[in-house]
């Protein structure tokens, strides 16, 4: 039986023998495509070739591509773990032809690989072809059917509808009919009862699609119409996990050697046995699947976070933690312990896992620990909500409350329902769903972007000339109208452009487009499909005119200086901290320099000073830009150029060198380091486990920073009568302040003691209970001291309610003796919550002590009376 690694190699070897270039997987996290967060199909990295904006050579390619499907149109997250074949992260085996072979070649090679190389039984294979669509004016794909007829009987060729057999990249863009290959892996007895053709695309877990051959031949326009692509493209995708399952004779992807080593390790660490209990099995499958997705994402440079791609990764990890917490009894960080087994199994095929092992483990553990603390907090809040239900005799938790737990604390509905059910309560699911739909609608409205079709003015493709020019003659090739959040702007593609499109952390250029008729402001430049997209608020009145594209050189020079400074900083950090330092992200603009890097502890002040000294020395050396364009990738690596994990590099790369600093880079740089002027670090902080962030200033911004420091020192000195020994004078003032503060605290403590004595002496006795109430103008912290001192003085039969109004912020403090809680059934938390309504506030606490704040000081006396009333003495 072939192992998973052997199957992957066999696919690459087969297509290499058919003249395909075997290319490495692109990063799973997409950085420079505004339309996608993650690679969700094998074709994503070839999108610019398909759209005709990049050279298609070599025209035959094949690879195993890391993919992630958890958001948008392709969202399998909620099925993962519950069935046997859905995954978040998965591998897609694919072969491509860009204007070379088409339907016949793709079908013949697919059949040869499956039957002659892998020896699948032809009787178990069924294929689908597009049945056509009257709405689209498209007939049945008889061409594909005729080629399949060479290999399979007619009853194994099945017509498929537009949903299953017409593949589209999105609402617009390349598309075309496709042929799916389905495998019937049922037992002979099951096959005898029902023919496999009747179960194709019927969600039968044993009759599944394993390979999709897409015949891209159309482009979908914004108005819904179809036009022919300039070249036909073959794009195939075969689910690696499903293929391995078929070849290893398993009925579940999770029973293959892709997942079983991880599942066995989960079982060992948790003390549970796989195959005994369905809930436990689902949890193990969820953890095994999500481990892969999170580990690969971190290796590709995407850390868990609160927005966009980072939020998706955090959500995946938290889903796994929650399943491990609920069904595997894991109350401490657990997933990171599985990394050694996972990396041992997949590290050879994907070396980035081994290279990033320490970072993946640290980030994963910190995220697990953080979410487990959140789970504990959510459980405490839910317990408080159930106490409220009990107090009011209710049996159903408000759906809005359940949604707040989900939205704020990541507390999933099914866990809320589980805990409520164990305590005899239900959850209003309908209201929860309503709140969820409201949030989704808000998110859709915020993110909705509508783009018209491109209007073509001229034929041709864009050439970027920005490395050599800041202005250049040009024409508009095409433009389109874009509407987002009710604002409208236009995107232009120029034939020659000096404008750098935002990429690699460097912001896009701004400037103007000038013709004899008008001057149009270019407010930003984005990068899309390997070309610069120029953003303008208004379309030129004469878009067909001859233009001069002029970059704002002041902003570019400042941005370039900051970008070059990040290269010098990267080099300097490696010298000071060690070679383990790797860039994990950056952002540079005309006035901002931010650099994220891997390091596992805080950088000391001395280390930061050393780093600054190295960078400034390289600036003073005025090292010239040594640029190498279109350098072969292997040659660049031999040169010692530093590559970034998670970046996609082609066969030819650009290398930028400043003295000893040498990196792969496509950005705009200063012509020499001296143009940076000066470099000063202004902050160092943590971004995530194992990732630090430095923010710094250069050039004029650095000069302004120094002026600001100078002005601040002058202002401070003037406050101390321009003392020469400023440090000594301030030290003396601090010492005197500390002495005075201690004296004040002593006076306040004495005042609290006197207030305690006075209040105890004036206490009322109601049915044997000492009731102490007052409204006082003291600080809330002193109020706490006061009620605890009263409790010491009156340890039994005590009800104390003190109102304070410190600085216009009313507060109630309620204290009960233990016997009042135990014997009388009183609860300070419940009492203070009810009384707080009279000061327009809220609060809570423990049964014996609780506090509440509010907005209305005039209601304090009534609130204190309410506490006594609630005691029902």
C-alpha positions in Angstrom: 0.0 0.0 0.0 1.4 3.4 -1.0 1.9 6.0 1.7 0.6 9.5 1.4 4.0 10.9 0.7 4.6 8.2 -2.0 1.3 9.1 -3.6 2.1 12.9 -3.7 5.5 12.1 -5.3 3.9 9.8 -7.8 1.6 12.6 -9.0 4.5 15.0 -9.5 6.7 12.4 -11.2 3.9 11.4 -13.6 3.3 15.0 -14.8 7.0 15.8 -14.9 7.2 12.9 -17.4 4.5 14.6 -19.4 6.6 17.8 -19.8 5.2 19.7 -16.8 7.4 22.0 -14.7 7.0 20.9 -11.0 6.5 24.1 -9.0 6.5 24.6 -5.2 3.2 25.3 -3.4 2.4 29.0 -3.1 1.8 30.3 0.4 -1.6 29.5 1.8 -2.0 33.1 3.0 -2.4 35.6 0.1 -0.8 39.0 0.7 -1.1 40.9 -2.5 -4.6 40.1 -3.9 -7.4 42.2 -2.5 -10.0 39.8 -3.6 -8.8 36.8 -1.6 -7.4 36.2 2.0 -6.4 32.6 1.4 -5.4 30.3 -1.4 -8.7 28.3 -1.7 -7.9 26.5 -5.0 -4.8 25.5 -6.9 -5.3 28.1 -9.6 -5.0 31.1 -7.3 -1.3 31.6 -7.9 -1.8 31.5 -11.7 -4.6 34.0 -11.7 -2.5 36.8 -13.3 -1.4 34.3 -16.1 -5.1 33.3 -16.8 -6.0 37.0 -16.9 -3.2 37.6 -19.4 -1.1 40.0 -17.2 1.9 37.6 -16.8 4.0 35.5 -19.2 2.5 32.0 -19.3 5.9 30.2 -19.8 6.3 27.5 -18.9 2.9 26.5 -20.3 2.7 23.2 -18.5 2.9 23.1 -14.7 2.0 20.8 -11.8 2.2 21.0 -8.0 0.6 20.1 -4.7 -0.9 23.3 -3.4 -1.8 24.1 0.2 -5.4 25.4 0.3 -7.7 26.7 3.0 -11.5 26.9 2.8 -13.1 28.5 5.8 -14.7 31.7 4.5 -16.7 33.2 1.7 -18.1 31.1 -1.1 -16.0 28.0 -0.3 -16.7 27.5 3.4 -16.5 24.0 4.8 -15.7 24.8 8.4 -18.9 23.6 10.2 -18.8 20.2 8.4 -15.2 19.6 9.4 -14.9 16.8 11.8 -18.5 15.7 11.6 -18.1 14.0 8.3 -15.3 11.9 6.8 -14.1 14.1 3.9 -14.3 17.9 4.6 -11.3 19.8 5.7 -10.1 23.3 6.4 -6.5 23.0 5.2 -6.1 20.5 2.4 -3.7 19.7 -0.4 -4.8 20.1 -4.0 -2.9 18.2 -6.6 -3.1 20.0 -9.9 -1.8 20.3 -13.4 -2.2 23.3 -15.7 -1.9 24.1 -19.4 -1.8 27.7 -20.4 -2.6 27.8 -24.1 -1.1 24.3 -24.7 -3.2 21.1 -24.5 -6.9 21.4 -23.7 -9.8 19.0 -23.1 -8.5 15.9 -24.8 -5.0 16.1 -23.3 -6.3 16.8 -19.8 -8.8 13.9 -20.0 -6.3 11.4 -21.4 -3.6 12.2 -18.8 -6.0 12.1 -15.9 -7.2 8.6 -17.0 -3.7 7.4 -17.5 -2.6 8.5 -14.1 -5.6 7.1 -12.2 -5.9 3.8 -14.0 -2.4 2.9 -15.4 -0.3 4.5 -12.6 -2.5 4.2 -9.5 -4.4 1.1 -10.7 -7.8 2.3 -9.7 -10.6 0.0 -11.1 -12.2 1.7 -14.2 -15.5 0.1 -13.2 -15.5 2.3 -10.0 -14.9 5.6 -11.9 -17.7 7.9 -13.1 -17.3 11.2 -14.9 -19.6 14.2 -15.3 -19.8 16.7 -18.1 -21.6 20.0 -18.3 -25.2 19.5 -19.6 -25.5 23.0 -21.0 -27.5 26.0 -20.0 -30.2 27.8 -22.0 -29.8 30.9 -19.9 -26.2 31.1 -20.9 -26.8 30.1 -24.5 -24.4 27.1 -23.9 -25.0 23.6 -25.2 -23.9 20.3 -23.6 -20.1 19.8 -23.5 -20.2 17.1 -26.2 -16.5 17.6 -26.9 -15.5 16.5 -23.4 -18.0 13.6 -23.5 -16.5 12.3 -26.7 -13.1 12.2 -25.2 -14.4 10.4 -22.1 -16.1 7.9 -24.4 -12.6 6.6 -25.3 -12.1 5.4 -21.7 -15.5 4.7 -20.1 -18.8 3.3 -21.1 -21.7 5.7 -21.9 -23.5 4.9 -18.7 -20.5 6.1 -16.7 -20.7 9.6 -18.4 -23.3 11.7 -16.5 -24.7 15.1 -17.3 -24.1 17.7 -14.6 -25.8 21.0 -14.0 -24.4 24.5 -13.9 -23.8 24.3 -10.2 -21.7 21.2 -10.3 -20.2 21.4 -13.8 -19.6 25.0 -14.7 -16.6 26.4 -12.7 -16.3 30.1 -12.0 -13.5 31.9 -10.2 -16.0 34.4 -8.7 -18.9 36.7 -9.7 -16.6 37.9 -12.6 -13.5 36.5 -14.3 -12.3 33.3 -16.0 -14.8 30.4 -16.0 -15.8 27.4 -18.1 -17.3 23.9 -18.1 -15.7 21.2 -16.1 -15.6 17.4 -15.8 -15.6 15.8 -12.4 -14.2 12.3 -11.8 -16.1 10.4 -9.1 -14.9 7.2 -7.3 -17.3 4.6 -6.0 -15.6 3.0 -3.0 -18.5 1.1 -1.6 -18.5 -2.7 -0.9 -19.4 -5.1 -3.8 -22.7 -5.8 -2.0 -23.6 -2.1 -1.9 -22.7 -1.6 -5.5 -24.9 -4.5 -6.5 -27.9 -2.9 -4.9 -27.5 0.6 -6.3 -25.5 1.6 -9.3 -22.8 4.2 -8.6 -24.1 6.6 -11.2 -27.2 7.1 -9.1 -25.2 8.4 -6.2 -22.9 10.8 -8.0 -23.2 14.3 -6.4 -25.8 13.0 -4.0 -23.6 13.5 -0.8 -22.9 9.8 -0.4 -19.8 9.6 1.7 -18.5 6.6 -0.3 -19.2 8.0 -3.8 -17.1 11.1 -3.9 -15.5 13.5 -6.4 -11.8 13.1 -6.4 -10.7 15.2 -9.4 -12.1 18.2 -11.2 -10.9 19.1 -14.7 -11.7 22.7 -15.4 -11.8 23.8 -19.1 -11.4 27.6 -18.8 -12.5 29.2 -22.0 -14.7 32.1 -21.0 -14.5 35.4 -19.1 -17.6 36.4 -17.0 -18.2 40.1 -17.3 -19.9 42.3 -14.6 -23.2 42.3 -16.6 -23.2 38.5 -16.5 -22.4 37.9 -20.1 -19.6 35.6 -21.3 -16.8 36.3 -23.7 -14.1 34.0 -25.0 -10.7 34.0 -23.2 -7.6 35.0 -25.2 -6.2 31.5 -24.5 -7.8 28.3 -23.3 -6.6 27.1 -19.9 -6.6 23.7 -18.2 -6.9 23.9 -14.5 -7.3 20.6 -12.6 -7.7 20.0 -8.9 -7.6 16.6 -7.2 -8.2 16.4 -3.4 -5.1 14.7 -2.1 -6.7 13.5 1.1 -9.6 11.9 -0.8 -7.2 10.2 -3.2 -5.1 8.8 -0.4 -8.2 7.5 1.2 -9.2 5.7 -2.0 -5.8 4.1 -2.6 -5.4 3.0 1.0 -8.9 1.4 1.0 -10.3 3.5 3.8 -13.8 4.8 4.2 -12.7 8.1 5.9 -10.0 10.5 5.1 -9.2 10.5 8.8 -8.3 6.8 8.7 -5.4 7.4 6.3 -1.8 7.9 7.3 -2.3 11.6 6.7 -4.3 11.9 9.9 -3.8 8.7 11.9 -0.4 9.6 13.4 -1.9 12.8 14.8 -5.1 11.1 16.0 -3.0 8.5 17.8 -1.0 11.2 19.5 -4.3 13.0 20.5 -5.6 9.7 22.0 -2.3 9.2 23.9 -2.2 12.7 25.4 -5.9 12.9 26.2 -6.3 9.3 27.5 -9.3 8.8 25.1 -9.7 6.1 22.5 -10.6 6.8 18.9 -13.5 4.8 17.6 -15.4 4.3 20.9 -17.6 7.4 21.1 -18.9 9.6 18.3 -18.5 12.9 20.2 -14.9 12.1 21.1 -14.2 11.0 17.5 -15.5 14.3 16.1 -13.4 16.2 18.6 -10.2 14.3 17.6 -10.9 14.9 13.9 -11.5 18.6 14.5 -8.2 18.9 16.4 -6.3 16.9 13.9 -7.6 18.9 10.9 -7.4 22.4 12.6 -3.8 21.7 13.8 -2.7 21.5 10.1 -4.5 24.7 9.1 -3.2 26.8 12.0 0.4 25.4 11.7 0.6 26.1 8.0 -0.9 29.5 8.3 1.7 30.6 11.0 4.5 29.1 8.9 3.3 31.2 5.9 3.5 34.3 8.1 -0.1 34.8 9.2 -0.5 35.1 12.9 -3.9 34.7 14.7 -5.4 38.2 15.2 -8.6 40.2 15.5 -9.1 41.2 11.8 -9.3 39.6 8.4 -7.1 36.6 7.8 -5.8 36.7 11.4 -9.3 36.4 12.7 -10.0 33.4 10.5 -7.0 31.6 11.8 -7.8 32.5 15.4 -11.4 31.2 14.9 -10.1 27.9 13.5 -7.7 27.4 16.5 -10.4 28.4 19.0 -12.9 25.9 17.5 -10.3 23.1 18.0 -9.5 24.3 21.6 -13.2 24.3 22.4 -13.7 20.7 21.1 -10.7 19.6 23.1 -11.9 21.4 26.2 -15.5 20.0 26.0 -15.0 16.5 24.7 -11.4 15.6 25.4 -11.1 17.0 28.9 -8.2 19.4 27.9 -8.3 22.3 30.3 -4.7 23.4 29.5 -3.0 24.1 26.2 -2.9 20.9 24.2 -2.6 21.4 20.4 1.0 22.7 20.4 2.0 19.3 21.9 1.0 17.6 18.6 3.4 19.6 16.5 6.3 17.1 16.7 4.2 14.3 15.2 2.7 16.5 12.6 6.0 18.0 11.4 7.6 14.6 11.3 4.9 13.4 8.9 4.7 16.5 6.7 8.0 18.3 7.2 9.8 16.7 4.2 7.2 17.8 1.7 6.9 21.2 3.3 10.2 22.3 4.8 8.8 25.6 6.1 7.2 23.6 9.0 10.5 22.5 10.4 12.1 25.9 9.8 9.3 27.6 11.7 8.8 24.9 14.4 9.6 27.1 17.4 7.5 30.1 16.2 4.5 27.8 15.4 4.7 26.2 18.8 5.0 29.4 20.8 2.2 31.2 19.0 -0.1 28.2 19.2 0.5 27.8 22.9 -0.1 31.4 23.7 -3.3 31.5 21.7 -4.5 28.3 23.4 -3.8 29.7 26.9 -5.5 33.0 26.0 -8.7 31.3 24.8 -8.8 28.9 27.7 -8.8 32.0 30.0 -11.6 33.4 27.9 -13.6 30.2 28.1 -13.3 30.3 31.9 -14.5 34.0 31.9 -17.4 33.1 29.6 -18.4 30.2 31.9 -18.4 32.6 34.9 -20.6 35.0 33.0 -22.9 32.2 31.9 -23.1 31.0 35.5 -24.1 34.6 36.5 -26.7 34.7 33.8 -28.2 31.4 35.0 -28.3 32.7 38.6 -30.4 35.6 37.3 -32.7 33.1 35.5 -33.1 31.2 38.8 -33.8 34.3 40.8 -36.6 35.3 38.4 -37.9 31.8 38.0 -37.1 31.7 34.2 -36.0 28.6 32.2 -34.7 30.1 28.9 -31.5 32.2 28.4 -32.0 35.2 26.2 -30.6 34.7 22.7 -29.0 38.1 22.7 -27.1 37.2 25.8 -25.9 34.0 24.2 -24.8 35.9 21.1 -22.8 38.4 23.2 -21.0 35.5 24.8 -20.2 34.2 21.3 -19.3 37.6 19.7 -17.3 39.0 22.6 -15.7 35.9 24.1 -15.8 33.4 21.2 -18.2 31.3 23.3 -20.0 29.0 20.7 -23.7 28.5 20.9 -23.5 24.7 21.3 -21.3 25.1 24.4 -23.7 27.6 25.8 -26.5 25.2 25.1 -24.6 22.3 26.6 -23.9 24.1 29.9 -27.5 25.5 30.1 -28.9 22.0 29.4 -26.8 20.5 32.2 -28.3 23.1 34.6 -31.9 22.7 33.4 -32.1 25.7 31.1 -32.6 26.2 27.3 -31.4 28.9 25.0 -33.5 31.1 22.7 -31.9 29.9 19.4 -34.2 32.0 17.2 -33.1 35.2 18.8 -29.5 34.1 18.6 -29.9 33.4 14.9 -31.5 36.9 14.4 -28.5 38.6 16.1 -26.1 36.5 14.0 -27.9 37.5 10.8 -27.8 41.2 11.8 -24.0 41.0 12.3 -23.5 39.2 9.0 -25.6 41.9 7.3 -23.5 44.6 8.9 -20.3 42.9 7.7 -21.6 42.4 4.2 -22.6 46.1 3.9 -19.2 47.2 5.2 -17.2 45.0 2.9 -19.4 45.2 -0.2 -17.5 46.3 -3.3 -19.2 46.6 -6.7 -17.0 46.9 -9.8 -18.0 47.4 -13.4 -16.4 45.6 -16.3 -13.1 47.0 -17.6 -13.6 49.5 -20.4 -10.9 48.8 -22.9 -9.4 51.9 -24.6 -6.2 50.3 -26.1 -4.7 46.9 -26.6 -1.5 46.0 -24.7 -0.2 45.2 -21.3 1.3 47.3 -18.6 5.1 47.9 -18.1 6.3 49.1 -14.7 9.1 51.7 -15.1 9.1 52.9 -11.5 12.5 51.6 -10.6 14.1 54.0 -13.1 11.6 56.9 -13.5 9.3 59.0 -11.3 7.4 60.3 -14.3 6.7 58.8 -17.7 4.6 59.3 -20.8 1.6 56.9 -20.8 -1.9 56.1 -22.0 -4.9 54.6 -20.2 -5.3 51.0 -21.4 -8.5 50.4 -19.5 -10.6 51.7 -16.6 -13.5 50.6 -14.4 -15.9 52.2 -11.9 -15.8 50.9 -8.3 -18.4 51.5 -5.5 -17.7 50.8 -1.9 -19.5 51.9 1.2 -21.6 54.3 -1.0 -18.4 56.1 -2.3 -17.4 55.8 -5.9 -13.9 55.9 -7.5 -12.2 54.7 -10.6 -9.4 52.3 -11.3 -7.0 52.9 -14.2 -4.5 50.6 -15.8 -1.7 52.5 -17.7 0.5 51.1 -20.4 3.7 52.6 -18.8 3.6 53.4 -15.1 6.2 54.7 -12.7 3.6 54.3 -9.9 4.4 51.5 -7.4 1.4 49.5 -6.3 1.1 48.7 -2.6 2.9 45.4 -2.0 5.2 43.8 0.5 4.3 46.3 3.3 5.2 49.4 1.2 2.4 51.8 0.5 1.4 52.7 -3.0 2.5 55.9 -4.7 0.4 59.0 -5.1 0.8 61.7 -7.7 -0.9 63.1 -10.8 -1.9 62.2 -14.3 -1.4 65.2 -16.6 -2.6 65.8 -20.1 -3.0 69.0 -22.2 -6.6 69.1 -21.1 -6.5 68.4 -17.3 -4.6 67.2 -14.2 -6.1 64.2 -12.4 -5.0 63.3 -8.8 -3.9 59.7 -8.3 -4.8 59.2 -4.6 -3.4 55.6 -4.3 -1.9 52.8 -6.2 -2.9 49.2 -5.5 -1.4 45.9 -6.7 -3.7 43.4 -8.4 -2.9 40.5 -10.7 0.7 41.6 -11.0 -0.1 45.1 -12.2 -0.4 48.6 -10.7 -4.0 49.8 -10.4 -4.3 53.6 -10.1 -7.1 55.1 -7.9 -8.7 58.3 -9.0 -11.8 60.0 -7.7 -12.9 61.3 -11.1 -12.5 59.7 -14.5 -10.4 61.9 -16.8 -12.7 63.9 -19.2 -10.5 62.8 -22.1 -9.3 59.3 -21.1 -8.0 58.6 -24.6 -5.5 61.5 -24.4 -1.7 61.3 -24.1 -0.7 61.6 -20.4 2.3 62.2 -18.3 2.2 60.0 -15.1 4.0 61.9 -12.3 4.8 60.4 -8.9 4.8 62.6 -5.7 8.6 62.4 -5.3 8.7 63.8 -1.8 6.4 61.1 -0.4 8.2 58.4 -2.5 11.6 59.5 -1.2 10.5 59.3 2.4 8.8 56.0 1.9 11.8 54.6 0.0 14.1 55.8 2.9 11.9 54.0 5.4 11.9 50.8 3.3 15.6 50.8 2.9 15.9 51.4 6.7 13.9 48.1 7.3 16.5 46.2 5.3 19.3 47.7 7.4 17.3 47.0 10.6 16.8 43.4 9.6 20.6 43.0 9.1 21.4 44.8 12.4 19.0 42.7 14.4 20.6 39.5 13.1 24.0 40.8 14.3 22.7 41.8 17.7 20.2 39.1 18.5 21.2 36.2 16.3 20.5 34.5 13.0 17.2 33.2 14.3 15.7 36.7 13.6 13.3 36.6 10.6 11.1 39.3 9.2 7.5 38.6 10.0 5.9 41.7 8.4 6.5 45.4 7.8 4.7 48.5 7.0 6.4 51.6 5.5 5.0 54.9 4.3 6.3 58.4 4.1 6.1 58.9 7.9 5.9 55.3 9.2 8.4 52.5 9.7 7.1 49.3 11.4 9.1 46.1 11.4 7.9 42.7 12.9 10.4 39.9 13.5 10.8 36.6 15.2 12.4 36.8 18.7 11.4 35.1 21.9 12.0 37.7 24.5 11.9 41.5 25.0 14.7 43.3 23.3 16.7 45.1 26.0 17.5 48.8 25.9 21.1 48.0 25.3 20.3 45.7 22.4 18.1 48.4 20.9 21.0 50.9 21.3 23.4 48.5 19.6 20.9 48.0 16.7 20.5 51.7 16.2 24.3 52.2 16.2 24.8 49.5 13.4 22.0 51.0 11.3 23.3 54.6 11.7 26.8 53.5 10.9 25.5 51.9 7.6 23.7 55.2 6.9 26.8 57.2 7.4 28.7 54.9 5.1 26.3 56.0 2.3 26.2 52.5 0.9 24.9 52.5 -2.7 21.9 50.5 -4.0 23.2 47.4 -5.7 20.2 46.1 -7.6 19.9 42.8 -9.6 16.7 42.5 -11.6 15.4 39.2 -13.2 18.0 37.2 -11.4 17.4 33.4 -11.5 16.1 32.2 -8.2 18.9 29.7 -7.6 21.5 32.3 -8.4 20.0 34.7 -5.9 20.1 32.1 -3.2 23.7 31.4 -3.9 24.4 35.1 -3.6 23.1 34.9 0.0 19.9 36.9 -0.5 17.5 36.6 2.4 14.0 35.3 1.4 10.9 35.7 3.5 8.8 32.7 4.6 5.3 33.0 3.3 6.3 35.0 0.1 5.7 33.7 -3.4 8.8 33.9 -5.6 8.9 33.2 -9.4 11.7 31.7 -11.4 13.2 35.2 -11.7 13.6 37.6 -8.7 14.9 41.0 -7.8 17.7 41.3 -5.3 18.5 44.5 -3.4 21.9 44.9 -1.7 23.2 47.6 0.6 26.7 46.6 1.7 26.2 43.4 3.8 22.4 43.6 3.7 21.1 41.5 0.8 17.4 40.6 0.3 14.8 39.5 -2.2 12.7 42.6 -2.7 10.4 44.2 -5.3 10.0 47.5 -3.5 11.2 51.1 -4.1 14.5 52.0 -2.3 16.7 54.9 -1.7 19.6 55.3 -4.1 22.0 55.1 -1.2 21.7 54.6 2.6 22.9 58.2 3.2 19.6 59.5 2.0 17.9 57.9 5.1 19.6 60.7 7.1 19.2 59.1 10.6 17.5 56.2 12.2 15.9 56.2 15.7 13.8 53.5 17.4 10.8 54.9 19.2 9.2 51.6 20.5 9.6 47.9 20.9 6.7 45.6 21.8 5.2 42.2 21.5 2.9 41.4 18.6 2.3 37.7 19.4 4.2 34.8 21.0 7.7 34.9 19.5 7.1 38.0 17.4 8.3 41.4 18.3 7.6 44.8 16.7 9.9 47.8 16.3 8.7 51.2 15.3 11.2 53.8 14.2 11.7 57.2 12.6 14.1 58.3 9.8 15.1 61.5 8.1 12.9 64.5 8.6 10.6 62.6 10.9 13.6 61.8 13.1 14.6 65.4 13.1 11.1 66.4 14.2 11.2 63.8 16.9 14.4 65.2 18.3 13.0 68.7 18.3 10.0 67.4 20.2 12.2 65.8 22.8 14.2 69.1 23.1 11.1 71.2 23.5 9.8 68.8 26.2 13.0 69.0 28.2 13.0 72.8 28.0 9.4 72.9 29.3 10.3 70.5 32.1 13.4 72.5 33.0 11.3 75.7 33.1 9.0 74.1 35.6 12.0 73.6 37.9 13.4 77.2 37.6 15.8 76.1 34.8 17.8 74.0 37.3 21.1 72.8 35.9 20.9 69.4 37.7 17.4 68.6 36.4 17.7 64.9 37.3 18.7 65.7 40.8 15.9 68.3 41.3 13.2 65.9 39.9 14.5 63.1 42.2 14.1 65.4 45.2 10.6 66.3 44.2 9.6 62.7 43.8 11.1 61.9 47.2 9.1 64.7 48.9 6.0 63.6 47.0 6.3 60.0 48.3 6.7 61.3 51.9 3.6 63.5 51.6 1.6 60.7 50.0 2.4 58.3 52.9 1.3 61.0 55.4 -1.9 61.5 53.5 -2.6 57.8 53.4 -2.0 57.7 57.2 -4.5 60.6 57.7 -7.1 58.9 55.4 -6.7 55.6 57.4 -7.3 57.4 60.6 -10.3 59.1 59.1 -11.7 55.8 58.0 -11.1 54.4 61.5 -13.0 57.3 63.0 -15.8 57.0 60.5 -16.1 53.3 61.3 -16.4 53.9 65.0 -19.0 56.6 64.4 -21.1 54.5 62.1 -21.0 51.4 64.4 -22.0 53.6 67.3 -25.0 55.0 65.4 -26.1 51.6 64.0 -29.8 50.7 64.0 -30.9 47.3 65.2 -33.8 45.8 63.3 -35.0 42.3 64.4 -31.6 41.6 65.9 -29.7 42.8 62.8 -27.3 45.8 63.0 -28.1 48.0 60.0 -25.4 50.6 59.1 -26.1 53.0 56.3 -24.6 56.3 55.2 -23.9 58.5 52.2 -20.4 60.0 52.3 -18.2 62.2 50.1 -15.2 59.8 50.1 -13.1 58.0 47.5 -14.4 54.5 46.5 -11.2 52.8 47.6 -11.7 54.2 51.1 -15.3 53.0 51.0 -14.0 49.5 50.5 -11.6 49.8 53.5 -14.5 51.3 55.5 -17.0 48.4 55.0 -14.4 45.7 55.7 -13.4 47.5 58.9 -17.1 47.6 59.9 -17.4 43.9 59.1 -14.4 43.2 61.5 -16.1 45.3 64.2 -19.6 43.7 63.7 -18.8 40.1 62.6 -22.4 38.8 63.0 -25.9 40.0 62.1 -24.6 42.8 59.9 -26.2 44.7 57.0 -24.0 47.6 55.8 -24.8 49.8 52.8 -22.5 52.8 52.1 -23.1 55.3 49.3 -20.1 57.4 48.1 -19.9 60.3 45.7 -16.2 60.8 44.8 -15.7 63.2 41.9 -19.3 63.0 40.8 -19.2 59.2 40.3 -21.8 57.7 42.7 -21.1 54.2 44.1 -22.8 51.8 46.4 -20.9 49.3 48.6 -22.9 46.5 50.3 -21.4 44.3 53.1 -23.1 41.3 54.8 -21.8 39.1 57.7 -21.5 35.4 56.8 -24.5 34.4 58.9 -26.7 36.9 56.9 -25.8 35.1 53.7 -26.0 31.6 55.1 -28.9 31.8 57.5 -31.0 34.6 56.0 -30.3 33.7 52.3 -29.2 37.3 51.4 -27.0 38.0 48.4 -25.1 41.3 48.3 -24.5 41.0 44.5 -28.2 40.6 43.7 -29.2 43.4 46.2 -26.7 45.9 44.8 -27.8 45.2 41.2 -31.4 46.0 42.0 -30.5 49.1 44.0 -28.1 50.4 41.3 -31.0 51.1 39.0 -31.8 54.1 41.2 -28.4 55.7 40.4 -28.7 54.7 36.7 -26.0 52.1 37.0 -25.2 48.4 37.6 -22.7 46.2 39.4 -22.3 42.9 41.2 -19.9 40.9 43.3 -19.8 38.1 45.9 -22.7 37.1 48.2 -21.1 38.9 51.2 -19.7 41.9 49.4 -20.7 43.8 46.2 -20.4 47.2 44.6 -22.2 49.1 41.9 -21.5 52.4 40.1 -23.8 54.8 38.3 -24.5 58.2 36.8 -27.0 59.8 39.1 -25.6 60.9 42.5 -29.0 62.3 43.5 -30.3 58.7 43.8 -27.8 57.5 46.3 -30.0 57.9 49.4 -32.9 56.1 47.7 -30.5 53.3 46.6 -29.2 52.8 50.1 -32.8 52.6 51.4 -33.6 50.1 48.7 -30.8 47.8 49.9 -32.3 47.7 53.4 -35.8 47.1 51.9 -34.5 44.2 49.9 -33.1 42.6 53.0 -36.8 42.2 54.2 -35.7 42.3 57.9 
